[in-house]
Amino acid sequence: MKSFAILAATAVLGFTVSGCDSQAENEVEQTAEAIDQRAEAEADLLEASEAGGPNEAAAEQRADQIRRDGEETKDHLEDEADTMDATPQ
């Protein structure tokens, strides 16, 4: 999950420097959605790889955490994007 946080921070910093207009806001929101979708795919893959096995329950719990982390990262980035146009440069 550290990779999600690093990617999120990099995205926000990069778009902050790039001018913070509505185009940048849209790009941050698109990045946020992509991060969430990646987390969903990672969680689905984890569950599928452990389905029916002895680690199935643990994998499901980990997958749920991955989904929550992806959603939290997305929400945080979207909140940051919402303030981008409102912040004077």
DSSP file (Angstrom, degrees, kcal/mol; ACC not computed):
  #  RESIDUE AA STRUCTURE BP1 BP2  ACC     N-H-->O    O-->H-N    N-H-->O    O-->H-N    TCO  KAPPA ALPHA  PHI   PSI    X-CA   Y-CA   Z-CA
    1    1 A M     >        0   0    0      0, 0.0     4,-1.8     0, 0.0     3,-0.4   0.000 360.0 360.0 360.0 -18.7    0.0    0.0    0.0
    2    2 A K  H  >  +     0   0    0      1,-0.2     4,-2.7     2,-0.2     5,-0.2   0.867 360.0  59.6 -60.1 -33.3    3.0    2.3    0.3
    3    3 A S  H  > S+     0   0    0      1,-0.2     4,-2.6     2,-0.2    -1,-0.2   0.874 102.9  51.5 -64.1 -35.3    3.1    2.3   -3.5
    4    4 A F  H  > S+     0   0    0     -3,-0.4     4,-2.7     2,-0.2    -1,-0.2   0.933 111.4  47.1 -64.0 -44.8   -0.4    3.8   -3.6
    5    5 A A  H  X S+     0   0    0     -4,-1.8     4,-2.6     2,-0.2    -2,-0.2   0.909 113.7  47.4 -64.2 -42.4    0.6    6.5   -1.1
    6    6 A I  H  X S+     0   0    0     -4,-2.7     4,-2.5     2,-0.2    -1,-0.2   0.932 113.9  47.3 -64.9 -45.5    3.8    7.4   -3.0
    7    7 A L  H  X S+     0   0    0     -4,-2.6     4,-2.4    -5,-0.2    -2,-0.2   0.908 112.9  49.7 -61.4 -42.0    1.9    7.4   -6.3
    8    8 A A  H  X S+     0   0    0     -4,-2.7     4,-2.4     2,-0.2    -2,-0.2   0.931 111.7  47.1 -63.4 -46.6   -0.8    9.6   -4.8
    9    9 A A  H  X S+     0   0    0     -4,-2.6     4,-2.5     1,-0.2     5,-0.2   0.909 112.7  49.8 -62.9 -42.3    1.6   12.1   -3.3
   10   10 A T  H  X S+     0   0    0     -4,-2.5     4,-2.8    -5,-0.2    -1,-0.2   0.905 110.1  50.9 -62.5 -42.5    3.6   12.3   -6.6
   11   11 A A  H  X S+     0   0    0     -4,-2.4     4,-2.3    -5,-0.2     5,-0.2   0.933 111.9  46.2 -62.3 -46.3    0.4   12.9   -8.6
   12   12 A V  H  X S+     0   0    0     -4,-2.4     4,-2.0     2,-0.2    -2,-0.2   0.932 115.4  46.0 -63.8 -45.9   -0.7   15.7   -6.3
   13   13 A L  H  X S+     0   0    0     -4,-2.5     4,-2.1     1,-0.2    -2,-0.2   0.919 112.8  50.4 -63.8 -43.3    2.7   17.4   -6.3
   14   14 A G  H  X S+     0   0    0     -4,-2.8     4,-1.2    -5,-0.2    -1,-0.2   0.909 114.3  42.9 -62.1 -42.6    3.1   17.0  -10.0
   15   15 A F  H  <>S+     0   0    0     -4,-2.3     5,-1.2    -5,-0.2     4,-0.2   0.783 109.4  58.1 -77.2 -26.0   -0.3   18.5  -10.8
   16   16 A T  H ><5S+     0   0    0     -4,-2.0     3,-1.0    -5,-0.2    -2,-0.2   0.927 110.1  44.0 -65.7 -43.9    0.1   21.3   -8.2
   17   17 A V  H 3<5S+     0   0    0     -4,-2.1    -1,-0.2     1,-0.2    -2,-0.2   0.790 102.2  70.2 -69.3 -28.0    3.3   22.5   -9.9
   18   18 A S  T 3<5S-     0   0    0     -4,-1.2    -1,-0.2    -5,-0.2    -2,-0.2   0.444 125.2 -81.8 -78.4   1.7    1.6   22.2  -13.4
   19   19 A G  T < 5 -     0   0    0     -3,-1.0    -3,-0.1    -4,-0.2    -2,-0.1   0.184  43.4-121.5 125.2 -20.1   -0.7   25.1  -12.9
   20   20 A C      < +     0   0    0     -5,-1.2    67,-0.1     1,-0.1    -1,-0.1   0.777  59.4 145.3  58.5  31.6   -3.7   23.8  -10.9
   21   21 A D  S  > S-     0   0    0     -3,-0.1     4,-2.2     1,-0.1     3,-0.4  -0.324  71.0 -86.2 -87.6-178.0   -6.3   24.7  -13.5
   22   22 A S  H  > S+     0   0    0      1,-0.3     4,-2.4     2,-0.2     5,-0.2   0.801 129.0  59.3 -62.3 -28.3   -9.4   22.6  -14.2
   23   23 A Q  H  > S+     0   0    0      2,-0.2     4,-2.2     1,-0.2    -1,-0.3   0.928 107.2  46.4 -63.0 -44.6   -7.4   20.4  -16.6
   24   24 A A  H  > S+     0   0    0     -3,-0.4     4,-2.5     2,-0.2    -2,-0.2   0.902 110.5  53.3 -64.1 -40.8   -5.0   19.5  -13.8
   25   25 A E  H  X S+     0   0    0     -4,-2.2     4,-2.2     1,-0.2    -2,-0.2   0.926 109.4  48.5 -59.4 -44.7   -8.0   18.9  -11.4
   26   26 A N  H  X S+     0   0    0     -4,-2.4     4,-2.2     1,-0.2    -1,-0.2   0.891 110.3  51.6 -62.5 -39.8   -9.4   16.5  -14.0
   27   27 A E  H  X S+     0   0    0     -4,-2.2     4,-2.4     2,-0.2    -1,-0.2   0.890 108.8  50.1 -66.2 -39.4   -6.1   14.7  -14.4
   28   28 A V  H  X S+     0   0    0     -4,-2.5     4,-2.6     2,-0.2    -1,-0.2   0.919 110.9  49.9 -63.8 -42.4   -5.8   14.2  -10.6
   29   29 A E  H  X S+     0   0    0     -4,-2.2     4,-2.1     2,-0.2    -2,-0.2   0.884 110.4  50.0 -64.5 -37.5   -9.3   12.8  -10.5
   30   30 A Q  H  X S+     0   0    0     -4,-2.2     4,-2.2     2,-0.2    -1,-0.2   0.897 111.0  49.4 -66.3 -40.1   -8.5   10.5  -13.4
   31   31 A T  H  X S+     0   0    0     -4,-2.4     4,-2.4     2,-0.2    -2,-0.2   0.905 109.0  53.1 -63.1 -41.9   -5.4    9.4  -11.5
   32   32 A A  H  X S+     0   0    0     -4,-2.6     4,-2.1     1,-0.2    -2,-0.2   0.913 109.7  47.7 -60.4 -43.5   -7.4    8.8   -8.4
   33   33 A E  H  X S+     0   0    0     -4,-2.1     4,-2.5     1,-0.2    -1,-0.2   0.893 110.5  51.9 -65.2 -39.7   -9.8    6.6  -10.3
   34   34 A A  H  X S+     0   0    0     -4,-2.2     4,-2.4     2,-0.2    -2,-0.2   0.890 108.4  51.3 -64.8 -39.2   -7.0    4.6  -11.9
   35   35 A I  H  X S+     0   0    0     -4,-2.4     4,-2.2     2,-0.2    -1,-0.2   0.924 111.3  47.8 -62.6 -44.4   -5.4    4.0   -8.4
   36   36 A D  H  X S+     0   0    0     -4,-2.1     4,-2.2     1,-0.2    -2,-0.2   0.909 111.8  49.4 -64.2 -42.0   -8.7    2.7   -7.1
   37   37 A Q  H  X S+     0   0    0     -4,-2.5     4,-2.4     2,-0.2    -1,-0.2   0.879 109.3  52.4 -65.0 -37.7   -9.2    0.5  -10.1
   38   38 A R  H  X S+     0   0    0     -4,-2.4     4,-2.6     2,-0.2    -1,-0.2   0.914 108.7  50.2 -63.8 -42.1   -5.7   -0.9   -9.7
   39   39 A A  H  X S+     0   0    0     -4,-2.2     4,-2.5     2,-0.2    -2,-0.2   0.910 109.9  50.8 -62.2 -42.3   -6.4   -1.7   -6.1
   40   40 A E  H  X S+     0   0    0     -4,-2.2     4,-2.6     2,-0.2    -2,-0.2   0.923 111.8  47.2 -60.3 -45.0   -9.6   -3.5   -7.1
   41   41 A A  H  X S+     0   0    0     -4,-2.4     4,-2.4     2,-0.2    -2,-0.2   0.906 111.8  50.0 -65.1 -41.8   -7.8   -5.5   -9.7
   42   42 A E  H  X S+     0   0    0     -4,-2.6     4,-2.2     2,-0.2    -1,-0.2   0.911 112.5  47.5 -62.0 -42.7   -5.0   -6.4   -7.2
   43   43 A A  H  X S+     0   0    0     -4,-2.5     4,-2.5     2,-0.2    -2,-0.2   0.909 111.4  50.5 -66.1 -42.8   -7.6   -7.5   -4.6
   44   44 A D  H  X S+     0   0    0     -4,-2.6     4,-2.5     1,-0.2    -2,-0.2   0.912 110.9  49.3 -61.1 -42.6   -9.5   -9.6   -7.2
   45   45 A L  H  X S+     0   0    0     -4,-2.4     4,-2.5     2,-0.2    -2,-0.2   0.911 110.3  50.6 -63.9 -43.6   -6.3  -11.3   -8.3
   46   46 A L  H  X S+     0   0    0     -4,-2.2     4,-1.2     1,-0.2    -2,-0.2   0.935 112.4  46.5 -60.0 -47.4   -5.4  -12.1   -4.7
   47   47 A E  H  X S+     0   0    0     -4,-2.5     4,-0.8     1,-0.2     3,-0.4   0.914 113.3  49.0 -62.4 -42.8   -8.8  -13.6   -4.0
   48   48 A A  H >< S+     0   0    0     -4,-2.5     3,-0.5     1,-0.2    -1,-0.2   0.884 108.9  52.7 -65.4 -38.0   -8.8  -15.6   -7.2
   49   49 A S  H 3< S+     0   0    0     -4,-2.5    -1,-0.2     1,-0.2    -2,-0.2   0.760 117.6  37.0 -71.3 -23.0   -5.3  -17.0   -6.5
   50   50 A E  H >< S+     0   0    0     -4,-1.2     3,-2.1    -3,-0.4    -1,-0.2   0.383  83.0 132.8-108.1   1.7   -6.2  -18.2   -3.0
   51   51 A A  T << S+     0   0    0     -4,-0.8    -3,-0.0    -3,-0.5     4,-0.0  -0.321  81.7   4.8 -59.6 128.7   -9.8  -19.3   -3.7
   52   52 A G  T 3  S+     0   0    0      1,-0.3    -1,-0.3    -2,-0.1    -4,-0.1   0.398 108.9 113.5  79.9  -3.4  -10.4  -22.8   -2.3
   53   53 A G  S X  S-     0   0    0     -3,-2.1     3,-1.5     1,-0.1    -1,-0.3  -0.374  84.7 -98.5 -95.8 175.9   -7.0  -22.9   -0.6
   54   54 A P  T 3  S+     0   0    0      0, 0.0     3,-0.2     0, 0.0     4,-0.2   0.701 122.0  50.5 -67.7 -18.9   -5.9  -22.9    3.0
   55   55 A N  T 3> S+     0   0    0     -5,-0.2     4,-2.6     1,-0.2     5,-0.2   0.183  75.5 112.0-102.7  16.4   -5.2  -19.2    2.9
   56   56 A E  H <> S+     0   0    0     -3,-1.5     4,-2.4     1,-0.2     5,-0.2   0.913  77.1  47.1 -58.9 -47.2   -8.5  -18.2    1.4
   57   57 A A  H  > S+     0   0    0     -4,-0.2     4,-2.0    -3,-0.2    -1,-0.2   0.916 114.2  47.1 -64.1 -43.1   -9.9  -16.4    4.5
   58   58 A A  H  > S+     0   0    0      1,-0.2     4,-2.5     2,-0.2    -1,-0.2   0.896 111.6  51.8 -64.6 -39.5   -6.7  -14.4    5.1
   59   59 A A  H  X S+     0   0    0     -4,-2.6     4,-2.9     1,-0.2    -2,-0.2   0.895 107.9  51.6 -64.2 -39.9   -6.6  -13.5    1.4
   60   60 A E  H  X S+     0   0    0     -4,-2.4     4,-2.2     2,-0.2    -1,-0.2   0.903 110.7  48.2 -63.7 -40.7  -10.1  -12.2    1.5
   61   61 A Q  H  X S+     0   0    0     -4,-2.0     4,-1.9     2,-0.2    -2,-0.2   0.925 113.6  46.8 -64.9 -43.5   -9.2  -10.0    4.5
   62   62 A R  H  X S+     0   0    0     -4,-2.5     4,-2.5     1,-0.2    -2,-0.2   0.907 111.0  52.3 -64.8 -41.3   -6.1   -8.7    2.8
   63   63 A A  H  X S+     0   0    0     -4,-2.9     4,-2.4     1,-0.2    -1,-0.2   0.900 107.5  52.0 -61.7 -40.8   -8.1   -8.1   -0.4
   64   64 A D  H  X S+     0   0    0     -4,-2.2     4,-2.4     1,-0.2    -1,-0.2   0.902 109.9  49.4 -61.4 -40.3  -10.7   -6.1    1.6
   65   65 A Q  H  X S+     0   0    0     -4,-1.9     4,-2.8     2,-0.2    -2,-0.2   0.904 108.8  52.1 -66.4 -40.8   -7.9   -4.0    3.1
   66   66 A I  H  X S+     0   0    0     -4,-2.5     4,-2.4     1,-0.2    -2,-0.2   0.917 110.5  48.8 -60.4 -43.1   -6.4   -3.4   -0.4
   67   67 A R  H  X S+     0   0    0     -4,-2.4     4,-2.4     2,-0.2    -2,-0.2   0.919 111.6  48.8 -63.1 -43.7   -9.8   -2.2   -1.6
   68   68 A R  H  X S+     0   0    0     -4,-2.4     4,-2.7     1,-0.2    -2,-0.2   0.924 111.5  49.6 -62.1 -43.8  -10.2    0.1    1.4
   69   69 A D  H  X S+     0   0    0     -4,-2.8     4,-2.5     1,-0.2    -1,-0.2   0.911 111.2  49.1 -62.4 -42.1   -6.8    1.6    0.9
   70   70 A G  H  X S+     0   0    0     -4,-2.4     4,-2.4    -5,-0.2    -1,-0.2   0.910 112.5  47.8 -63.1 -41.9   -7.4    2.2   -2.8
   71   71 A E  H  X S+     0   0    0     -4,-2.4     4,-2.8     2,-0.2    -2,-0.2   0.902 111.9  49.6 -65.6 -41.7  -10.7    3.9   -2.0
   72   72 A E  H  X S+     0   0    0     -4,-2.7     4,-2.5     2,-0.2    -2,-0.2   0.908 111.6  48.7 -64.4 -41.6   -9.2    6.1    0.7
   73   73 A T  H  X S+     0   0    0     -4,-2.5     4,-2.6     2,-0.2     5,-0.2   0.929 112.5  48.8 -63.1 -44.5   -6.4    7.1   -1.6
   74   74 A K  H  X S+     0   0    0     -4,-2.4     4,-2.6     1,-0.2    -2,-0.2   0.936 112.1  48.2 -59.7 -47.8   -8.9    7.9   -4.3
   75   75 A D  H  X S+     0   0    0     -4,-2.8     4,-2.3     1,-0.2    -1,-0.2   0.910 111.6  50.0 -60.6 -42.7  -11.1    9.9   -1.9
   76   76 A H  H  X S+     0   0    0     -4,-2.5     4,-2.3     2,-0.2    -1,-0.2   0.936 112.3  46.7 -62.5 -46.5   -8.0   11.9   -0.6
   77   77 A L  H  X S+     0   0    0     -4,-2.6     4,-2.7     1,-0.2    -2,-0.2   0.894 111.3  51.6 -63.7 -39.2   -6.9   12.7   -4.1
   78   78 A E  H  X S+     0   0    0     -4,-2.6     4,-2.1     2,-0.2    -1,-0.2   0.892 109.3  50.5 -65.3 -38.1  -10.4   13.8   -5.2
   79   79 A D  H  X S+     0   0    0     -4,-2.3     4,-1.0     2,-0.2    -2,-0.2   0.917 111.8  48.0 -63.4 -42.2  -10.6   16.1   -2.1
   80   80 A E  H >X S+     0   0    0     -4,-2.3     4,-0.7     1,-0.2     3,-0.6   0.909 110.4  51.8 -63.2 -41.5   -7.2   17.6   -3.1
   81   81 A A  H >X S+     0   0    0     -4,-2.7     3,-0.9     1,-0.2     4,-0.7   0.873 103.0  59.1 -63.8 -37.0   -8.4   18.0   -6.6
   82   82 A D  H 3< S+     0   0    0     -4,-2.1     4,-0.4     1,-0.3    -1,-0.2   0.810 108.3  45.5 -62.5 -29.0  -11.5   19.8   -5.5
   83   83 A T  H <X S+     0   0    0     -4,-1.0     4,-1.2    -3,-0.6    -1,-0.3   0.577  92.1  84.8 -89.8  -9.3   -9.4   22.4   -3.8
   84   84 A M  H X< S+     0   0    0     -3,-0.9     3,-0.6    -4,-0.7    -2,-0.2   0.935  93.9  40.2 -61.7 -49.2   -7.0   22.9   -6.7
   85   85 A D  T 3< S+     0   0    0     -4,-0.7    -1,-0.2     1,-0.2    -2,-0.1   0.777 113.6  55.9 -72.1 -24.3   -9.0   25.4   -8.6
   86   86 A A  T 34 S+     0   0    0     -4,-0.4    -1,-0.2     2,-0.1    -2,-0.2   0.700  89.4  87.0 -80.0 -18.0  -10.0   27.2   -5.5
   87   87 A T  S << S-     0   0    0     -4,-1.2     2,-0.1    -3,-0.6    -4,-0.0  -0.731  79.9-131.3 -87.3 120.1   -6.4   27.8   -4.4
   88   88 A P              0   0    0      0, 0.0    -2,-0.1     0, 0.0   -68,-0.0  -0.412 360.0 360.0 -69.3 144.6   -5.0   31.0   -5.9
   89   89 A Q              0   0    0     -2,-0.1    -2,-0.0   -70,-0.1   -69,-0.0   0.397 360.0 360.0-102.3 360.0   -1.5   30.7   -7.5
